[in-house]
Amino acid sequence: MGQCGVNKGERVEGGPYSEVKTENPTEIQELNNIRKIACGYQHSLAVDADGQVFGWGNNSLLQLSNKEAYERTQNPMFVAYTPTKISTNLDEVKIEDLAAGEDFSIFIGKNNTSQDSVVFGCGANLRGQ
């Protein structure tokens, strides 16, 4: 499901999926100055030194946000094989910490203008997670 962030190859983001194993540690080229990584069941998250968030892996429940790509009629993004910036509603926030649950993501940061602490969530919310 792309949890390793490498080897997209010719695979499509909307399925059908083909298994590709990453047998040895492989650098994720798209990431720089990463401060923290969090791993969920089938998705991974990272925050960089500038407070920007990136996610990759399963997005079937919008745990990576990116609703516009998810709703594309041609090749909807149910999976992100490489890191994708998560920016919806986060443009005015510097993310400081994050967590990845089974099928949801949580971000905590500071509002750039007010410096208030803020918390955001996306993904499955069946039980209020």
Beta strands, then each sheet from edge to edge (+ up, - down):
strand 1: 34-39
strand 2: 43-48
strand 3: 53-58
strand 4: 79-86
strand 5: 93-100
strand 6: 104-111
strand 7: 117-123
sheet 1: 1+ 2- 3+ 4-
sheet 2: 5+ 6- 7+
end
